[in-house]
Amino acid sequence: MDKNHIMTILPHRDSMLLIDEADSDNGIARGKYTVRGNEWFLDGHFPGNPVVPGVILCEILAQSVCVLLDDQITKGATPYFTGISTARFKSQVKPGDTIETECSITKSKPPFYFASGSASVGGKQCVKAEFSFAIIKGEE
């Protein structure tokens, strides 16, 4: 799915929509994001040696797994992080890199969902984590 379809699932826009494309198959979500180099989070992390912050890598994982919930994230509902555990950062991600994610939901008790995911650049793992989130319906 392209960015326009992703925006029908996720409420994120502009500088916080951190997946360019995604797909899902047999309960596995895969996403891609190319680091352009002009992202706001690179401005001060680190001057002269920009590196994507670990928390941004975790956000990319979370956005990627949400494509598995296309039918459950209704208009006005928002997925919120509720926890990140066992996050491990293996290698740096820099401008020009294309991050490829692979995530799955390991347990669900709506509105809470538990997931596992990893991301790599050029086949080299850069992060893996277990995380949870809740899908909260907006006020009507």
Residue, then its C-alpha position, 0 to 999 in steps of 0.5 A: m500500500d502506498k502513503n495515501h492508503i496508509m493515511t486512511i489507517l493512521p492519523h499521522r501526517d507530514s513529518m510524523l508519518l514515517i512509513d512510505e509504503a507497507d504491505s501485510d501477508n499472513g499476519i506479518a506487516r512489512g514497511k519501508y521508509t527512506v531517510r531523506g536527510n531533512e527530517w526534523f529529528l536529524d537537526g540536532h542528532f547529531p550535528g555533522n553526523p546525523v543518526v536516526p534516534g532509537v525512539i524514531l526507529c521504534e515509532i517506525l516499527a509501531q506505524s508499520v504494524c498498524v497496517l495489520l489493523d486496517d479494519q480495526i482502526t476506524k475513523g477517529a480512532t488513534p493508536y497510542f504507544t503503551g509500552i516498549s520493552t526489550a528494545r535493542f539497537k544494533s546499528q546506526v541508521k543514516p540519511g540515504d538509508t532505507i529502513e525495512t520493517e517486519c512486525s507482527i501482533t503477538k497478542s491482543k485484548p482490544p483495545f490493547y495490542f502487543a507486537s514484536g518487530s525488527a528493522s534492517v538496512g541493507g539486510k543488517q538489523c538495526v533495531k528489534a523490539e517488543f511493544s504495545f499500544a492501544i487503539i482509542k476511539g475519538e470522541e464522537 
